[in-house]
Amino acid sequence: MDKLMETETIWLGVGLLGQALFSARFIIQWLHSERMRKSVIPAAFWYFSVFGGATLLAYAVYRRDPVFIIGQGLGLLVYFRNLQFLWRSRDTPAGPES
């Protein structure tokens, strides 16, 4: 196998891994909601969003796809912001909201 084919195969694997991680977040959300009997978004949803989105962003950069880069890049901002809200809520003692 020549070097170009080897590189392409590796990046195809990276893209597929990213897509699998990104898709897993929906399965996690669905199963968690079923267990709770209401629509909820567990923290794992946002972690899979970050890891899947970052992996897909790396793949998009390798492919030089500006549409994909913009979409995944902006999505990562949303995912990190939601994790920041979760981290802050864990650091704040429970009590009435002001």
VOGU-3710 file (C-alpha; in Angstrom, 3 decimals, decimal comma):
1> mdklmeteti> 0,000/0,000/0,000  1,485/3,362/-0,936  1,794/6,258/1,514  -1,167/8,213/0,097  -3,530/5,245/0,383  -2,322/4,614/3,929  -2,943/8,253/4,912  -6,381/8,242/3,288  -7,301/5,026/5,098  -6,245/6,488/8,457
11> wlgvgllgqa> -8,263/9,678/7,867  -11,261/7,662/6,745  -11,001/5,826/10,074  -10,805/9,160/11,930  -13,907/10,405/10,117  -15,847/7,225/10,853  -14,794/7,295/14,513  -15,909/10,913/14,804  -19,254/10,106/13,237  -19,721/7,119/15,560
21> lfsarfiiqw> -18,968/9,255/18,646  -21,231/12,026/17,412  -24,064/9,596/16,691  -23,667/7,837/20,046  -24,799/11,000/21,816  -28,317/10,564/20,418  -28,474/6,962/21,577  -27,309/8,014/25,048  -29,899/10,805/25,184  -32,677/8,503/24,002
31> lhsermrksv> -31,850/5,728/26,479  -31,513/8,189/29,354  -34,854/9,795/28,498  -36,509/6,390/28,313  -35,113/5,493/31,726  -36,306/8,810/33,228  -39,646/8,706/31,370  -39,145/12,328/30,238  -36,932/14,199/27,805  -33,547/14,874/29,404
41> ipaafwyfsv> -30,056/15,585/28,178  -27,397/13,867/30,318  -23,860/15,253/30,675  -22,577/12,345/28,552  -24,487/13,826/25,587  -22,318/16,962/25,724  -19,084/15,007/26,214  -19,830/12,819/23,191  -20,755/16,001/21,291  -17,335/17,520/22,091
51> fggatllaya> -15,300/14,399/21,321  -17,268/13,539/18,191  -17,340/17,154/17,003  -13,602/17,637/17,566  -12,796/14,414/15,729  -15,064/15,385/12,839  -13,506/18,863/12,792  -10,046/17,307/12,435  -11,362/15,205/9,558  -12,976/18,266/7,937
61> vyrrdpvfii> -9,728/20,240/8,211  -7,848/17,360/6,602  -10,432/17,296/3,804  -10,317/21,117/3,567  -14,105/21,297/3,588  -15,063/24,850/4,680  -18,762/24,046/5,156  -17,975/21,092/7,404  -15,267/23,090/9,260  -17,639/25,982/10,010
71> gqglgllvyf> -20,449/23,655/11,088  -18,329/21,564/13,437  -16,369/24,563/14,733  -19,488/26,488/15,699  -21,066/23,370/17,157  -18,053/22,882/19,446  -18,668/26,332/20,945  -22,217/25,310/21,879  -21,111/21,959/23,318  -18,360/23,502/25,448
81> rnlqflwrsr> -20,734/26,220/26,661  -23,248/23,607/27,807  -20,498/21,731/29,638  -19,458/24,998/31,273  -23,031/25,441/32,549  -22,947/21,895/33,953  -19,592/22,420/35,658  -20,757/25,698/37,198  -23,996/24,177/38,477  -21,989/21,465/40,256
91> dtpagpes> -19,808/24,110/41,929  -22,825/26,104/43,121  -24,547/24,947/46,299  -28,178/23,937/45,825  -30,689/26,506/46,879  -33,309/28,914/45,606  -32,386/30,690/42,419  -32,194/34,456/42,534
//
